[in-house]
Amino acid sequence: MGTAAVKAMNRPAVLTVFLSMIVASGCFGEASPTSASPEPTDSSPTASETPTPSELPAANAPPTGGLNASVLEGAAPLNVTFNITGEDADGDALRWTLDADGDNASDAQGDSVPATTFFNYTEPGTYNATVTVSDGTASNSTTIVVVAISGVPAPVSRSDPTGDADADLMDVKLVELSFQDDKMVAVLSIVRVWPTTQAVSPFSYSLSVNGRQLDSFVRYPTDANPMTWDNGASAYMAAGTSTWDTTANKVTFKLPMTWIAETAKLKAPYQVHAAGNIGGVGATEENDRAPDTGEIIWG
C-alpha cells in the first residue's frame, strides 16, 4: 500500500486492522469466547435417579399375637395354663408380657414364642388376662381373654336311704362334698366297706362328676390300693385319688381342681352322684345310686 493511500485512511480504521492482525497471529493465546450468561443447570434427579416404590424402605409390619387359656372359669384357687403365640411378617424377634390379673403389672414374660406359662387365681372375680407381643419397635399386639373365678363352694351333703342295695357292702347312705387344699373332696359313707385292700374286691365305689365316672376298687394285693379308674380317659388315676377307711366305712375321692378344669374340662356348677357297684375296672354294674334320683349340685 502506498504512502498516500495509508495517509488517506483514518487512524481508527488503521488501529482496528492492526489489532485484528495481532489477535489472528495468536500472539496473545486463544481468543476468549464472547461473554454470555451461563446455561442454567437442572439439579433435580433424572427419571433414572428417582427411587421407585419398590426401592423405598419397607414400613415395619406390626406383629400378631395370640393368647389361649386352659380354662376360662372355675372356683378359686384355680391354676390356669396360658399359651402365647405370635408371628411377625418382617421376621423380627418377638417378646411377650402377660398381665394375668389385670393390675397393669407383668406376671410373666419371655423373649420367644410360642410359650407357656401359668397363673394361680386365689380370689373370686372376673379378670382380663392380657398378653402384649412386641417386635422390639414401637409396634406391638395385644390380646385379651376373660377368666371368671368364683368363690370357694360351700360344703354340701345328701343322705340316701339304707337297705336299697343288694348288700351292705354296696349300700351308700351319705355323700358329702367339700373343697380342701385345691381339691374337690367327696366322702361316701357306706353301710359296710369291703373290709380289706389286700384282696381283690368284687365290689367297687364310684363318683360321677358331670357325667365323668371314677371307680374305686381293689385289683391285686401288690397294687397301691385302692385303684381309681377314670372311665372318661380309660386310664388309672394317680395313687391316692381314692382311699378307703375300713373302720369308719368311708370311701374318699380327692380330685385336684386342675384335673377337673384342665384334664377333664368339667365346669361348675358340678352335678355329682355316687354309687355302690358290682365289679370294677370299667365293668361296673350300678347297684345303689346316691341320691336315688337327680344330682347333687355343687360349686
Secondary structure by P-SEA (a helix, b strand, c coil): ccaaaaaaccaaaaaaaaaaaaaaaccccccccccccccccccccccccccccccccccbbbbbbbbbbccccccccbbbbbbbbbccccccccccccccccccccccccccccccbbbbbcccccccbbbbbbcccccbbbbbbbbbbbccccbbbbbbbccccccccccccbbbbbbccccbbbbbbccccccccccccccccccccccbbbbbbbccccccccccccccccccccccccccccccbbbbbbbbccccccccccccccccccccccccccccccccccccccccccc
